[in-house]
Amino acid sequence: MAIETLKGKYYTYSPTPEEINPVFEISDVSENMFIAKLNASRLYYWKEHCKDLKEIKNQQLRTIVENSDNDNNPCLVIYYVQ
């Protein structure tokens, strides 16, 4: 687990997809958003090693993992700050 900051606030991230709105390692920050990059190898690993894909509570992420393949392009996850 690591910590990123934006406007003086701290945010933690997790390398696993099980949370309802997981926050992944931030690769870039703009004025009002975080951008995380999920490599195809990580998505494919989750696909192969999750006992049940229903453990992934976020529907969009579950769909991406279900349809991922080892040679796909990375997936960007964008988090807006409100």
N, CA, C and O atoms as CSV, one atom per row, in Angstrom:
chain,resi,resn,atom,element,x,y,z
A,1,MET,N,N,0.846,-1.173,0.000
A,1,MET,CA,C,0.000,0.000,0.000
A,1,MET,C,C,0.893,1.237,0.000
A,1,MET,O,O,1.918,1.272,0.680
A,2,ALA,N,N,0.500,2.241,-0.759
A,2,ALA,CA,C,1.288,3.463,-0.854
A,2,ALA,C,C,0.368,4.668,-0.703
A,2,ALA,O,O,-0.852,4.530,-0.614
A,3,ILE,N,N,0.962,5.822,-0.676
A,3,ILE,CA,C,0.194,7.049,-0.472
A,3,ILE,C,C,0.510,8.033,-1.597
A,3,ILE,O,O,1.674,8.231,-1.945
A,4,GLU,N,N,-0.520,8.643,-2.159
A,4,GLU,CA,C,-0.383,9.719,-3.141
A,4,GLU,C,C,-1.085,10.944,-2.562
A,4,GLU,O,O,-1.981,10.809,-1.728
A,5,THR,N,N,-0.687,12.130,-2.995
A,5,THR,CA,C,-1.339,13.338,-2.502
A,5,THR,C,C,-1.905,14.143,-3.660
A,5,THR,O,O,-1.382,14.106,-4.774
A,6,LEU,N,N,-2.960,14.858,-3.390
A,6,LEU,CA,C,-3.544,15.812,-4.325
A,6,LEU,C,C,-4.165,16.907,-3.488
A,6,LEU,O,O,-5.060,16.650,-2.682
A,7,LYS,N,N,-3.699,18.118,-3.674
A,7,LYS,CA,C,-4.198,19.271,-2.922
A,7,LYS,C,C,-4.147,19.038,-1.419
A,7,LYS,O,O,-5.080,19.401,-0.703
A,8,GLY,N,N,-3.063,18.434,-0.934
A,8,GLY,CA,C,-2.861,18.258,0.487
A,8,GLY,C,C,-3.612,17.102,1.117
A,8,GLY,O,O,-3.517,16.904,2.328
A,9,LYS,N,N,-4.367,16.323,0.324
A,9,LYS,CA,C,-5.080,15.174,0.864
A,9,LYS,C,C,-4.331,13.904,0.481
A,9,LYS,O,O,-3.693,13.842,-0.570
A,10,TYR,N,N,-4.414,12.898,1.336
A,10,TYR,CA,C,-3.712,11.645,1.108
A,10,TYR,C,C,-4.687,10.569,0.648
A,10,TYR,O,O,-5.797,10.452,1.168
A,11,TYR,N,N,-4.259,9.798,-0.325
A,11,TYR,CA,C,-5.071,8.715,-0.871
A,11,TYR,C,C,-4.225,7.457,-0.889
A,11,TYR,O,O,-3.055,7.501,-1.267
A,12,THR,N,N,-4.801,6.341,-0.486
A,12,THR,CA,C,-4.065,5.080,-0.518
A,12,THR,C,C,-4.552,4.251,-1.686
A,12,THR,O,O,-5.670,4.433,-2.168
A,13,TYR,N,N,-3.705,3.338,-2.138
A,13,TYR,CA,C,-4.122,2.462,-3.215
A,13,TYR,C,C,-3.842,1.018,-2.876
A,13,TYR,O,O,-3.025,0.711,-2.008
A,14,SER,N,N,-4.529,0.139,-3.572
A,14,SER,CA,C,-4.439,-1.291,-3.317
A,14,SER,C,C,-4.115,-2.022,-4.609
A,14,SER,O,O,-4.623,-1.647,-5.666
A,15,PRO,N,N,-3.288,-3.048,-4.552
A,15,PRO,CA,C,-2.974,-3.812,-5.762
A,15,PRO,C,C,-4.008,-4.886,-6.101
A,15,PRO,O,O,-3.823,-5.637,-7.059
A,16,THR,N,N,-5.090,-4.969,-5.332
A,16,THR,CA,C,-6.095,-5.997,-5.580
A,16,THR,C,C,-7.408,-5.349,-6.008
A,16,THR,O,O,-7.655,-4.190,-5.675
A,17,PRO,N,N,-8.261,-6.077,-6.743
A,17,PRO,CA,C,-9.466,-5.472,-7.314
A,17,PRO,C,C,-10.747,-5.676,-6.517
A,17,PRO,O,O,-11.820,-5.340,-7.018
A,18,GLU,N,N,-10.687,-6.213,-5.293
A,18,GLU,CA,C,-11.904,-6.656,-4.606
A,18,GLU,C,C,-12.774,-5.545,-4.036
A,18,GLU,O,O,-13.962,-5.773,-3.808
A,19,GLU,N,N,-12.240,-4.368,-3.799
A,19,GLU,CA,C,-13.043,-3.306,-3.194
A,19,GLU,C,C,-14.097,-2.812,-4.182
A,19,GLU,O,O,-13.954,-3.008,-5.389
A,20,ILE,N,N,-15.153,-2.175,-3.679
A,20,ILE,CA,C,-16.228,-1.709,-4.557
A,20,ILE,C,C,-15.714,-0.643,-5.533
A,20,ILE,O,O,-16.124,-0.627,-6.694
A,21,ASN,N,N,-14.844,0.227,-5.088
A,21,ASN,CA,C,-14.213,1.232,-5.944
A,21,ASN,C,C,-12.712,1.245,-5.668
A,21,ASN,O,O,-12.204,2.163,-5.023
A,22,PRO,N,N,-12.008,0.234,-6.153
A,22,PRO,CA,C,-10.577,0.145,-5.844
A,22,PRO,C,C,-9.791,1.292,-6.468
A,22,PRO,O,O,-10.110,1.744,-7.568
A,23,VAL,N,N,-8.780,1.754,-5.773
A,23,VAL,CA,C,-7.888,2.790,-6.273
A,23,VAL,C,C,-6.549,2.124,-6.543
A,23,VAL,O,O,-5.930,1.554,-5.644
A,24,PHE,N,N,-6.115,2.202,-7.785
A,24,PHE,CA,C,-4.864,1.557,-8.184
A,24,PHE,C,C,-3.728,2.562,-8.211
A,24,PHE,O,O,-3.954,3.766,-8.086
A,25,GLU,N,N,-2.501,2.070,-8.375
A,25,GLU,CA,C,-1.322,2.921,-8.323
A,25,GLU,C,C,-1.438,4.062,-9.341
A,25,GLU,O,O,-1.646,3.833,-10.532
A,26,ILE,N,N,-1.302,5.275,-8.848
A,26,ILE,CA,C,-1.480,6.465,-9.667
A,26,ILE,C,C,-0.228,6.705,-10.500
A,26,ILE,O,O,0.887,6.731,-9.980
A,27,SER,N,N,-0.434,6.882,-11.813
A,27,SER,CA,C,0.711,7.145,-12.679
A,27,SER,C,C,0.791,8.613,-13.097
A,27,SER,O,O,1.844,9.069,-13.545
A,28,ASP,N,N,-0.308,9.358,-12.955
A,28,ASP,CA,C,-0.305,10.768,-13.312
A,28,ASP,C,C,-1.414,11.479,-12.533
A,28,ASP,O,O,-2.418,10.869,-12.164
A,29,VAL,N,N,-1.220,12.762,-12.291
A,29,VAL,CA,C,-2.197,13.565,-11.565
A,29,VAL,C,C,-2.385,14.868,-12.323
A,29,VAL,O,O,-1.409,15.507,-12.714
A,30,SER,N,N,-3.634,15.266,-12.535
A,30,SER,CA,C,-3.915,16.584,-13.102
A,30,SER,C,C,-4.621,17.407,-12.034
A,30,SER,O,O,-4.675,17.010,-10.870
A,31,GLU,N,N,-5.151,18.533,-12.425
A,31,GLU,CA,C,-5.757,19.426,-11.434
A,31,GLU,C,C,-6.934,18.794,-10.709
A,31,GLU,O,O,-7.122,19.042,-9.518
A,32,ASN,N,N,-7.731,17.981,-11.398
A,32,ASN,CA,C,-8.925,17.428,-10.752
A,32,ASN,C,C,-9.089,15.922,-10.954
A,32,ASN,O,O,-10.191,15.398,-10.793
A,33,MET,N,N,-8.014,15.221,-11.302
A,33,MET,CA,C,-8.147,13.777,-11.471
A,33,MET,C,C,-6.825,13.046,-11.244
A,33,MET,O,O,-5.739,13.604,-11.394
A,34,PHE,N,N,-6.967,11.773,-10.875
A,34,PHE,CA,C,-5.859,10.834,-10.826
A,34,PHE,C,C,-5.993,9.920,-12.022
A,34,PHE,O,O,-7.107,9.627,-12.455
A,35,ILE,N,N,-4.878,9.466,-12.563
A,35,ILE,CA,C,-4.908,8.496,-13.653
A,35,ILE,C,C,-4.033,7.319,-13.251
A,35,ILE,O,O,-2.859,7.482,-12.922
A,36,ALA,N,N,-4.629,6.125,-13.285
A,36,ALA,CA,C,-3.898,4.887,-12.990
A,36,ALA,C,C,-3.841,4.053,-14.267
A,36,ALA,O,O,-4.756,4.097,-15.090
A,37,LYS,N,N,-2.769,3.302,-14.421
A,37,LYS,CA,C,-2.629,2.432,-15.589
A,37,LYS,C,C,-2.565,0.989,-15.117
A,37,LYS,O,O,-1.738,0.644,-14.273
A,38,LEU,N,N,-3.434,0.146,-15.660
A,38,LEU,CA,C,-3.421,-1.277,-15.353
A,38,LEU,C,C,-2.875,-2.009,-16.568
A,38,LEU,O,O,-3.477,-1.982,-17.642
A,39,ASN,N,N,-1.749,-2.654,-16.398
A,39,ASN,CA,C,-1.168,-3.408,-17.498
A,39,ASN,C,C,-1.991,-4.649,-17.787
A,39,ASN,O,O,-2.643,-5.205,-16.903
A,40,ALA,N,N,-1.949,-5.073,-19.043
A,40,ALA,CA,C,-2.696,-6.258,-19.453
A,40,ALA,C,C,-2.266,-7.486,-18.652
A,40,ALA,O,O,-3.086,-8.359,-18.367
A,41,SER,N,N,-0.991,-7.556,-18.290
A,41,SER,CA,C,-0.513,-8.717,-17.524
A,41,SER,C,C,-1.170,-8.783,-16.150
A,41,SER,O,O,-1.458,-9.875,-15.659
A,42,ARG,N,N,-1.412,-7.631,-15.519
A,42,ARG,CA,C,-2.068,-7.621,-14.209
A,42,ARG,C,C,-3.531,-8.043,-14.347
A,42,ARG,O,O,-4.025,-8.844,-13.553
A,43,LEU,N,N,-4.224,-7.505,-15.356
A,43,LEU,CA,C,-5.624,-7.878,-15.590
A,43,LEU,C,C,-5.747,-9.368,-15.860
A,43,LEU,O,O,-6.648,-10.030,-15.344
A,44,TYR,N,N,-4.836,-9.892,-16.673
A,44,TYR,CA,C,-4.863,-11.323,-17.008
A,44,TYR,C,C,-4.550,-12.168,-15.771
A,44,TYR,O,O,-5.140,-13.233,-15.588
A,45,TYR,N,N,-3.629,-11.704,-14.923
A,45,TYR,CA,C,-3.306,-12.409,-13.681
A,45,TYR,C,C,-4.547,-12.510,-12.797
A,45,TYR,O,O,-4.848,-13.577,-12.262
A,46,TRP,N,N,-5.276,-11.383,-12.644
A,46,TRP,CA,C,-6.498,-11.413,-11.845
A,46,TRP,C,C,-7.496,-12.391,-12.431
A,46,TRP,O,O,-8.162,-13.124,-11.700
A,47,LYS,N,N,-7.599,-12.400,-13.752
A,47,LYS,CA,C,-8.540,-13.305,-14.424
A,47,LYS,C,C,-8.211,-14.768,-14.109
A,47,LYS,O,O,-9.113,-15.577,-13.890
A,48,GLU,N,N,-6.945,-15.094,-14.089
A,48,GLU,CA,C,-6.508,-16.471,-13.866
A,48,GLU,C,C,-6.501,-16.873,-12.397
A,48,GLU,O,O,-6.654,-18.054,-12.085
A,49,HIS,N,N,-6.325,-15.910,-11.481
A,49,HIS,CA,C,-6.124,-16.253,-10.075
A,49,HIS,C,C,-7.265,-15.886,-9.128
A,49,HIS,O,O,-7.246,-16.292,-7.966
A,50,CYS,N,N,-8.246,-15.136,-9.594
A,50,CYS,CA,C,-9.422,-14.894,-8.740
A,50,CYS,C,C,-10.225,-16.187,-8.702
A,50,CYS,O,O,-10.551,-16.755,-9.744
A,51,LYS,N,N,-10.540,-16.644,-7.508
A,51,LYS,CA,C,-11.329,-17.870,-7.386
A,51,LYS,C,C,-12.687,-17.712,-8.047
A,51,LYS,O,O,-13.193,-18.639,-8.680
A,52,ASP,N,N,-13.265,-16.545,-7.896
A,52,ASP,CA,C,-14.566,-16.245,-8.478
A,52,ASP,C,C,-14.546,-14.782,-8.893
A,52,ASP,O,O,-14.310,-13.908,-8.060
A,53,LEU,N,N,-14.792,-14.504,-10.168
A,53,LEU,CA,C,-14.737,-13.120,-10.635
A,53,LEU,C,C,-15.796,-12.243,-9.974
A,53,LEU,O,O,-15.710,-11.017,-10.054
A,54,LYS,N,N,-16.795,-12.844,-9.324
A,54,LYS,CA,C,-17.784,-12.060,-8.597
A,54,LYS,C,C,-17.171,-11.394,-7.368
A,54,LYS,O,O,-17.792,-10.520,-6.762
A,55,GLU,N,N,-15.945,-11.805,-6.992
A,55,GLU,CA,C,-15.219,-11.122,-5.925
A,55,GLU,C,C,-14.889,-9.691,-6.332
A,55,GLU,O,O,-14.694,-8.831,-5.473
A,56,ILE,N,N,-14.824,-9.430,-7.639
A,56,ILE,CA,C,-14.566,-8.085,-8.135
A,56,ILE,C,C,-15.903,-7.362,-8.156
A,56,ILE,O,O,-16.730,-7.599,-9.037
A,57,LYS,N,N,-16.115,-6.485,-7.191
A,57,LYS,CA,C,-17.423,-5.868,-6.989
A,57,LYS,C,C,-17.728,-4.752,-7.983
A,57,LYS,O,O,-18.897,-4.487,-8.265
A,58,ASN,N,N,-16.706,-4.095,-8.517
A,58,ASN,CA,C,-16.907,-3.024,-9.477
A,58,ASN,C,C,-17.218,-3.648,-10.840
A,58,ASN,O,O,-16.368,-4.324,-11.419
A,59,GLN,N,N,-18.424,-3.427,-11.352
A,59,GLN,CA,C,-18.892,-4.091,-12.566
A,59,GLN,C,C,-18.029,-3.762,-13.789
A,59,GLN,O,O,-17.735,-4.650,-14.589
A,60,GLN,N,N,-17.619,-2.497,-13.943
A,60,GLN,CA,C,-16.790,-2.138,-15.089
A,60,GLN,C,C,-15.460,-2.873,-15.058
A,60,GLN,O,O,-15.000,-3.387,-16.077
A,61,LEU,N,N,-14.842,-2.921,-13.876
A,61,LEU,CA,C,-13.562,-3.613,-13.748
A,61,LEU,C,C,-13.741,-5.107,-13.979
A,61,LEU,O,O,-12.903,-5.732,-14.629
A,62,ARG,N,N,-14.820,-5.693,-13.458
A,62,ARG,CA,C,-15.062,-7.119,-13.660
A,62,ARG,C,C,-15.184,-7.432,-15.160
A,62,ARG,O,O,-14.640,-8.429,-15.635
A,63,THR,N,N,-15.892,-6.586,-15.891
A,63,THR,CA,C,-16.052,-6.787,-17.335
A,63,THR,C,C,-14.704,-6.719,-18.041
A,63,THR,O,O,-14.426,-7.521,-18.933
A,64,ILE,N,N,-13.870,-5.769,-17.646
A,64,ILE,CA,C,-12.541,-5.648,-18.254
A,64,ILE,C,C,-11.707,-6.889,-17.963
A,64,ILE,O,O,-11.053,-7.421,-18.860
A,65,VAL,N,N,-11.726,-7.353,-16.715
A,65,VAL,CA,C,-10.947,-8.540,-16.351
A,65,VAL,C,C,-11.461,-9.771,-17.097
A,65,VAL,O,O,-10.669,-10.569,-17.597
A,66,GLU,N,N,-12.772,-9.924,-17.173
A,66,GLU,CA,C,-13.347,-11.079,-17.865
A,66,GLU,C,C,-12.926,-11.131,-19.333
A,66,GLU,O,O,-12.729,-12.211,-19.890
A,67,ASN,N,N,-12.790,-9.970,-19.949
A,67,ASN,CA,C,-12.487,-9.906,-21.377
A,67,ASN,C,C,-11.018,-9.650,-21.684
A,67,ASN,O,O,-10.645,-9.505,-22.848
A,68,SER,N,N,-10.186,-9.595,-20.660
A,68,SER,CA,C,-8.778,-9.289,-20.892
A,68,SER,C,C,-8.026,-10.499,-21.412
A,68,SER,O,O,-8.400,-11.648,-21.180
A,69,ASP,N,N,-6.964,-10.196,-22.117
A,69,ASP,CA,C,-6.056,-11.226,-22.611
A,69,ASP,C,C,-4.641,-10.715,-22.355
A,69,ASP,O,O,-4.432,-9.516,-22.172
A,70,ASN,N,N,-3.691,-11.612,-22.342
A,70,ASN,CA,C,-2.331,-11.262,-21.951
A,70,ASN,C,C,-1.662,-10.292,-22.918
A,70,ASN,O,O,-0.714,-9.606,-22.537
A,71,ASP,N,N,-2.134,-10.218,-24.155
A,71,ASP,CA,C,-1.493,-9.341,-25.131
A,71,ASP,C,C,-2.314,-8.089,-25.441
A,71,ASP,O,O,-2.069,-7.427,-26.449
A,72,ASN,N,N,-3.290,-7.756,-24.581
A,72,ASN,CA,C,-4.067,-6.528,-24.765
A,72,ASN,C,C,-3.250,-5.304,-24.378
A,72,ASN,O,O,-2.186,-5.414,-23.770
A,73,ASN,N,N,-3.765,-4.143,-24.741
A,73,ASN,CA,C,-3.149,-2.879,-24.355
A,73,ASN,C,C,-3.457,-2.577,-22.891
A,73,ASN,O,O,-4.397,-3.140,-22.330
A,74,PRO,N,N,-2.678,-1.696,-22.268
A,74,PRO,CA,C,-2.992,-1.291,-20.889
A,74,PRO,C,C,-4.356,-0.611,-20.815
A,74,PRO,O,O,-4.878,-0.114,-21.812
A,75,CYS,N,N,-4.903,-0.603,-19.638
A,75,CYS,CA,C,-6.204,0.014,-19.379
A,75,CYS,C,C,-5.971,1.203,-18.455
A,75,CYS,O,O,-5.298,1.072,-17.432
A,76,LEU,N,N,-6.525,2.365,-18.809
A,76,LEU,CA,C,-6.408,3.543,-17.955
A,76,LEU,C,C,-7.643,3.644,-17.072
A,76,LEU,O,O,-8.770,3.458,-17.532
A,77,VAL,N,N,-7.415,3.940,-15.801
A,77,VAL,CA,C,-8.506,4.151,-14.851
A,77,VAL,C,C,-8.399,5.611,-14.407
A,77,VAL,O,O,-7.352,6.049,-13.932
A,78,ILE,N,N,-9.487,6.350,-14.566
A,78,ILE,CA,C,-9.471,7.780,-14.238
A,78,ILE,C,C,-10.377,8.029,-13.036
A,78,ILE,O,O,-11.544,7.638,-13.035
A,79,TYR,N,N,-9.829,8.681,-12.018
A,79,TYR,CA,C,-10.555,9.021,-10.801
A,79,TYR,C,C,-10.710,10.525,-10.757
A,79,TYR,O,O,-9.714,11.247,-10.761
A,80,TYR,N,N,-11.950,11.016,-10.714
A,80,TYR,CA,C,-12.207,12.453,-10.621
A,80,TYR,C,C,-12.325,12.863,-9.160
A,80,TYR,O,O,-12.944,12.171,-8.353
A,81,VAL,N,N,-11.718,14.005,-8.835
A,81,VAL,CA,C,-11.791,14.546,-7.481
A,81,VAL,C,C,-12.981,15.486,-7.424
A,81,VAL,O,O,-13.134,16.371,-8.266
A,82,GLN,N,N,-13.823,15.280,-6.414
A,82,GLN,CA,C,-14.993,16.137,-6.275
A,82,GLN,C,C,-14.881,16.997,-5.053
A,82,GLN,O,O,-15.780,17.790,-4.771
